[in-house]
Structures are given as structure tokens and as C-alpha cells.
Amino acid sequence: MIGIDNDIARGPGHAEAVTEPAAARANDGPGTGGATGSALARALFTPDVVALVGASADERKNTARPLRFMRKHGFAGRILPVNAGRSEVMGLVAYPSVAALPESIDHAFVMVPGAQVIDALEQSAARGARVVTVFSDGFAELGEAGMAAQQALAARARTLGVRLLGPNSIGVVDVHSGAILSVNAVLEMDTLQAGPVSVISQSGSMLGALLSRGAARGMGFAKLVSVGNESDIGVGELVDMLVDDAPTEAILLFLETIRDAAVLGPALRRARAAGKPVLVYKLGRSAQGEALAQSHTGALAGNDAAVDAFLRKHGAMRVEMLETLFEAAPLAIRHARTVPALTRAPRVAVVTTTGGGAATVVDRLGLANVEAVPPPDAFVAHMAARGVKIRQTPIIDLTLAATSAQYRDLVEQMVQSDWCDAVLCVVGSSAQFHPQLAVKPIVEASVTRGKPLLAFLAPDAAQSLQVLQAAGVPAFRTPESCADALACLFRAAAAAADDAGSPSAPPTPWPPHLPTRGNLTELEAAAAFQALGVPIAAAALVRGESLAHTVPYPVVAKICSRDILHKTEIGGVQVGVRDNAELATAAARLLANARQAAPDAHIDGILVQRMEDRLLELMLGYRNDPLVGPIVVLGAGGITAELHRDVSLRPAPVSLAEARQMIDEVRSTRLVRGFRNLPHGDVDALADAIVRFSHLCAMQGVTVDEAEINPLFVRASGVVGVDCVLRLAEPQT
């Protein structure tokens, strides 16, 4: 029987796996996958009738919280408690099961033990529910048995035409309507301030933390969602819904992983096009716990670097610090649509009443590639004529040197000037004890439209922060979050300007003579790259006694084996072979080294490859990242590629404009782009090779897990690959 009066023991884990990619279900209609779009949004966020399945009559229990919260925060819809052992719950008629409810429902919030959830789902579907949020745990976070139960639950929901949020979700909140289908204790607060910020979190507890921290700064919220295990409704689909949500002006994401990149990417692009900034804080900056392929590409394109490239391409603003996630929201809401895209470092004018406090921000700005600039002579003279004397320094210190009116005038003139891209006001102790001296002028100056105006308060001055927040002035408590937010704003503008859309890759037939699974030999990998039009050095395979070939000397001799992808490490390469005699000697040595280092490897023979000249060695890599899909990596080449970590990443396929950006971002390429009058390399040919190589993502009939050309030689005319690796995915069973 559904509706047992008890609490659910919450497990700490979050499932990493899902039953099916959200992209496969996002456009399903009722009966095949349930409600989508506006119908789903209404049922999820603003239901008229909700069922609280497992609602407790004991107000001390967490399963009593949703009813208490909705009453407290003004929910105007109908609430139907379901409790198998009670006929009344907190003054409302309770029903023994969902099946016993007297009317149809829009949304069921399920709080019963995990084993009873599927029964609750069945009954909710029969009562017309479009969406079921499952607070209950005991699913994928518990391992294989839990995953099987979760898959069965999601499959049944699809059959019934019901959408699932969770399981293991702490719930969903619509502040504007008071629909509080959540057990999060932070919702005990007396007042929930409605506002323009919506939050999606893969951590239930962090949902409350973000709400609490934002509320302490006077931030108002629209919607908050804990996605739990994402067995059905995922982050990407929720972002897409919030793009169409009128009260939502900015979307904050707290991510532990990315489970639905195919849905999330387009949703982020829609948000950017709609002028709704998406700010992301994602765990996993460190390499700890990353499972990387054993290659240069895998080591250089770790999961976090790939996620960074993915988020940047699709328009999200990834912040470094948790504090920035909510403190940057007002800055993004006010200026994300208007801030210019720059081809240089952003310039910031800094005015302060505390030199030391300003220095802490300027120092952090420098680390974020944002430059604090001094005013030009003309502006100094302009302000002198207005009665305000300033010095030509990167930090304009007005401590004890200006009245409030003069401070306001200076800020207004800066906002309207053309010598800086943003204005930062740093306020000292007056923010805490005399806000009329330095905070009030900032508020008054903020009505002047122009470039971004923001403030950092050096002391702990909560009242002044709220005054600035209420006036729409982005205000920060720490120099780190201030610099982080400003850098993110300009990075996002540059990414939007550089965006070449979502380039498509032409479907390319897989060469019929090549294997369709596992590792390829270097000769086979070269053939695959050549099928895409990537230039590869001429080579021939020789076997046995006869070493005859037509490749002109000098040559490079290499072991050719699908079991030995990185030949240098086992002594499997000999360069500078000048004739047949040297080739015979080299072949014998290479074979002996291979047999000793890899006795079980199948050796196809010796690959004889033409030695090529070059101006620069680069590494061009491809990896099917488990979180965000195919990515392309350009970096410094050779055996020391991992030591340099001079790389640029983009999701595949790559446009020609993106390829040129990648080249500019790799510092080593300056050596062939006019550095100190060195010879110029063929950058156009390099960009073309990057684009063609990225089309590995569109090979027909196979899935490329990883590929690499290392080194790729850049020459005065053209480029050529001289070492090739390619690994195909095993067919799915």
C-alpha cells in the first residue's frame, strides 16, 4: 500500500549512470516519453493539483515538510496528502493511496520507500500526473541492483507517458507560485524572495546552500530544481525549459558531471540566443579520479578540460569559485547582452577608498587576464576641469580626497568614457559605517548607462551589499569572486562573437579495407586520415627477408603493430636510415626490441616512411570524451607534449574559424607566425588539416574512440603527419 507514514533514510551517493540519454527522449510525446516543453514546465513548476505521496502527519519529519512549506509560502493550488495510516494530515483529508484520490493530479511528489515507488508511479499515471518527482533513494546510487531498479522505473514511466524527476531528488521549487515540492530544510526560512535567478543542481544539499547564500545577499529566485539521478528529466532539458520561463533571467548550474551533453549543448545555445546567461560551477577541476586513455591526447584532454571547451563553445559562463556562481548573476543579467567582444585583454578602471583593498582585486584581475588601466591624460584633465583631481595610476585612490558628489561624478564620467571596458569601485571601511560616503554615490551613478559598473566591499558590510544589490549594482564580498565574475563576463562575450554556430561534418565512408574495431596499425590509421584529406607522409610496409620499397631515402623505420601504438617507448623507431643496408640493420634491431618489450604483440612488419622537413612539430589529437563527446586537441608536439601542456581544445566538428582560434591559442605556433622574424609556416594548411581531422566524428559505420597525429609537421608550404594512432570503439552488444 502506498503512503506509509515514515521517513526515508537518505543515501549520500549520486548515480553516475542513467538509463537512457535524455537526447533520445527529449522530443517524445505523451505515451512514449511523457509531457515535454510548456506542458511539462507547467506540471513541474506550477501544478494546480499536487499529490504528496508518503506525507507525514508528524510535523517534525522531513516527509511533512512539503505540505508545511507550501502553506507557509503561499501555494494557491490543491494539495492531496497520501498516507496509508492516516485519514487526516495537518488539517487536510488524507487518502490511503494515490488510486484513492478524488480527482486528477498534475504532479506527484513521492516520499515512500524505494520498493514502493513503482507502485506510486503506476497509480499517479492513472490519476493523470504528467510528472512524478521521486525523493526516495535506493536506486542507481546503490550499485548494480539499484541501477536495474532505476532502469525499470524509467522504462515503466516512458510506457505510462509520465516524466520522472529523480529518483534521489530533493525536489523542485517555484518561488513565484509557492509550489514547494521539496524537503530541503533551507525552505524553513520565513520569506522566499521572488526574483530572476533559477538554479539547477545535481547536489540536493547544495540547492539549499545556494538559496541560502543568495538570499543573504538579497537575491531573489524564480525556480530551483534538484535533478537527483537524472533517470529521465536532466539538466539539459531543464535549461531548455527555463529559457522559455518568463520570470527566469539567469540560470545557475551546480554540476558534478555532465550526463546529457547532446541535450545540454543546444539548450545552452538557446539560452545565449535568448539573452539568458547560464553560469556554471562544476566540480572536477583537479585530475584526481579522472580515467584517461593512455596517450598524449588522453593526458592533455582530461575530462575537465573537455568540459571547459564544451561549456565555452555552447555559451555557458563557467566560474572558478562557488561564491562567484551567485554573486556574478546580477552582473551577467545586467550586462551579458551588451558587453563588447574584445580581441585584447579587458581594461578596467578602478576607483577606491582603500588602496590595499583595491590592490587585492587588481592582483586577482591580472591572474584572470583583466588589466587595470590608468586614465589617459585627456581624462585626467577633463576631471580636473570638473573639480576632481586624480592621478594617472591603475588604481585611482580617492581616500580623503573627494566628496560624495565628486565620487559620483567621477564614476559617471568613467562609465561614459572610452578608455576602459568596465568600472570597478572598491570601498573600504566607509561601506560598513558610512555608506553615504562611498556606497550611495555608486548607487546614484549606476543609473548612467554604459559599461559594466560593479563594486567590491573590503569590509564585512552586509547592509551596503544589500543596498547595492537592490539598486542592481553587482557587488562582491571577496576579491577572488569579483575578478572571477568580471573575467567570465568578457570571456563569454568573446566566445559568443567567435561562435561559428554548430558546424556540421560531411559523412565520410569508412575505408572498406580497414578494421572496424579496436586498434589500427599506423599504416591503417594513416589511410583513415588520408580518407579525410589530411596529408600524411608517404610510407610502405616491408616484411620478411625482402625490404624492397619505393620510398626515397633517407627514411624512418618503425615497428608496425596494432598492439604497439606508442613505438618510441619500446625502441621501435629508427630515424635517418640512408640505404638498404642500414634499413636491414635497423629492422633487425627494431624487431628484437619489440619482441623483448612486447613478446605477445603481433608484428605486421617494418613501416618505412619518408623523412620530412618541418618548421614546427605539433600534436593533433581526437578523443571521444565520456562526458561531452568528441573533442579535438591541438598542442605542442613530440614526445614532450605532456610536459609542455601547451594545448587548445574544441568539441568536434571544428569550423575553420575555430581551427584558427586553436592555432592562436597554442603558444608554440608563434614560432611559425612571425615570431622574431622566424620563417612563416603554412597556417592556412594547418587550419584545414584541423578541420578535416575533426571530421573523424562523422565517419560512417565506426566510432572513433581516440586518434592522434604526433608529430604533425608544419612546413613553409603545407603540413604533413608523420606518426598516426587510431583506436576504434568496440561494437555495442
Secondary structure, 3 states (H helix, E strand, C coil): CCCCCCCCCCCCCCCCCCCCCHHHCCCCCCCCCCCCHHHHHHHHHCCCEEEEECCCCCCCCHHHHHHHHHHHCCCCCEEEEECCCCCEECCEECECCHHHCCCCCCEEEECCCHHHHHHHHHHHHHCCCCEEEECCCCCHHHCHHHHHHHHHHHHHHHHHCCEEECCCCCEEEECCCCEEEECCHHHHCCCCCEEEEEEEECCHHHHHHHHHHHHHCCCCEEEEEECCCCCCCCHHHHHHHHHCCCCCCEEEEEECCCCCHHHHHHHHHHHHHCCCCEEEEECCCCCCCCCCCCCHHHHHCCHHHHHHHHHHHCCCEECCCHHHHHHCHHHHHHHCCCCCCCCCCCEEEEEECCHHHHHHHHHHHHHCCCEECCCCHHHHHHHHHCCCCCCCCCEEECCCCCCHHHHHHHHHHHHCCCCCCEEEEEECCHHHHCHHHHHHHHHHHCCCCCCCEEEEECCCCHHHHHHHHHCCCCEECCHHHHHHHHHHHHHHHHHHHHCCCCCCCCCEECCCCCCCCEECCHHHHHHHHHHCCCCECCEEEECCCCCCCCCCCCEEEEEECCCCCCCHHHCCEEEEECCHHHHHHHHHHHHHHHHHHCCCCCCCEEEEEECCCCCEEEEEEEEEECCCEEEEEEEECCCCHHHHCCEEEEECCCCHHHHHHHHHHCHHHHHHCCHHHCCCCCHHHHHHHHHHHHHHHHEECCCEEEEEEEEEEECCCCEEECCEEEEECCCCC
